[in-house]
Amino acid sequence: MKQMIKIIRKVDIEKQYEHVLRLELDYELASLYSAMQENNEEEMEKCKKRLKEIQDELDGLHAYV
């Protein structure tokens, strides 16, 4: 029974983490759009780098599903 509870908690934590990553993804996309509007190359590169990191983290989460 304890193992089942542990597994359920782990799944819940992973779902919450995925939700946070998706919120970060939305924020970075909005930041990238803003940087593109301003033609700010430096900010665009920072946003792209963070977007790639978020994508990698999400891919890692889905690898275990």
C-alpha positions in Angstrom: 0.0 0.0 0.0 2.8 2.4 0.8 4.4 1.8 -2.6 1.1 2.7 -4.3 0.9 5.9 -2.4 4.5 6.7 -3.2 3.9 6.1 -6.9 0.7 8.3 -6.9 2.6 11.1 -5.2 5.4 10.9 -7.7 3.0 11.1 -10.6 1.2 14.1 -9.0 4.6 15.9 -8.6 5.5 15.2 -12.2 2.2 16.5 -13.4 2.6 19.7 -11.4 6.2 20.1 -12.7 4.9 19.7 -16.3 2.3 22.3 -15.6 4.9 24.8 -14.3 7.1 24.1 -17.4 4.2 24.7 -19.7 3.6 28.1 -17.9 7.2 28.9 -18.4 7.0 27.9 -22.0 4.1 30.4 -22.6 6.0 33.1 -20.8 9.2 32.5 -22.9 7.2 32.5 -26.1 5.6 35.8 -25.1 9.0 37.2 -24.3 10.4 36.0 -27.6 7.6 37.6 -29.5 8.2 40.9 -27.6 11.9 40.7 -28.4 11.1 40.0 -32.1 8.9 43.1 -32.1 11.7 45.2 -30.7 14.3 43.5 -33.0 16.4 42.7 -29.8 18.7 40.0 -31.0 20.3 39.4 -27.6 17.0 38.8 -25.9 15.8 36.6 -28.7 18.8 34.3 -28.3 18.2 34.1 -24.5 14.5 33.2 -25.1 15.4 30.6 -27.7 18.0 29.0 -25.3 15.5 28.8 -22.5 12.8 27.5 -24.8 15.2 24.7 -25.8 15.9 23.9 -22.2 12.2 23.7 -21.4 11.6 21.5 -24.4 14.4 19.1 -23.3 12.9 19.0 -19.8 9.4 18.2 -21.1 10.9 15.5 -23.4 12.6 14.0 -20.4 9.3 13.9 -18.5 7.5 12.2 -21.4 10.2 9.6 -21.8 9.1 8.0 -18.6 5.4 7.9 -19.5 
